[in-house]
């Protein structure tokens, strides 16, 4: 049986390879962005995955797939619910930056 560290290292390699494969197939993906359903950040489509109605960035795919492999989460909505505070923080940061742009 693999250790937690081995599982995490394996997932990091798999998810990074997904990102590299996407860029090899469609290099323009690096410059195409979306708002991640999980962390709320604007991220590149490269390495992102659609889980049902949610699109997760490559970083959150790593969290989700590692969570699945370690049996820490059963469904992607478990991760999305756990990341709610981070999404709200991202929205607040965006609003602050937008206000600063309009005030200058």
N, C-alpha and C positions, 0 to 999 in steps of 0.2 A: 504494500500500500504506500502511496506517495505521501510525503509530508506536506504540511500546509505551505511551506516555503517553495517546495518543488512545484506544487500546483500553481502558485502565484507566478513563479518564473515562467512556467509553461504558458500560462494565459497571456502574460506580457508578450511573449514571442509570437503567439498566435494572432493576437490583436494587432501588433505592429506589422505582421506580415499581411494582414487584411488591408491595412492602410497602404502599404507599399504596392500590393496587387492592384488596388483601386487606382493608384497614381500611374502605374504602368499601363493599365488599360485605358484610362482617361485622365491624362495629366492636368486637364483644365479643372478637375474636381478640387484641386488644391486652392483654387481661387473662387470657388462657388461655396456660399455659406448658408447656414440655416441656424435657427435658434433651437438648441438642444432641449428636448422635452424634460430632461432630467436635471441638468445643472443650470439651465437657463442662459448659458453663454452662447454667443455667436461663434460657431465653429465651422471648419471645413467639412464638406461632404465626404472627403477621403476617409475611409475606414469607419464611416457611420453605418448604423444598421437600423432598419425599421422593425420595431417589435409591435405588431398590431397597429394601433393608432399612434404610437410614439416613435419618434426618430431620436436615437441617442448618438452623441458624438463619440469619437474613438475612445476618449478617456472614460466616458461613462459606460461604453461597451465593455471596457476592461473591468470596471467595477461590477457590472451585471454578470458577465461570464465567470468572473472569479467567485462572485456570490453564489451563482448556480453550482459551480464545481465544488465549492466548500459546503454546500447545503445551508447557506446562511439566508438565502432568499429563495422563494418558490416561484415568483412571478416578477416581471419587470416593474409592476406597479408597487411592489414592496420597496424597491430602490427609489422610485420616483417619490413615494411618500416620505422616505427617509431623507431625501434631498430637498424637501420643501423650503427649509430655512435658507439654503444656499441659493435657490431660485429667487426667493424674495429679495435677498441681498443683491443679486444681479439686477433685478428690476429697479431697486432703489438707486444703485450706482448709475444705471442708464439714465434715470430721471434726473439725478444730480448733474451728470455730465451734459445732458441736453439743456438743462436750465443755464449752466455756465456758458454754453455755446450761444444761447439766445441773449444772455446778459452782456456779452462782450462785443 
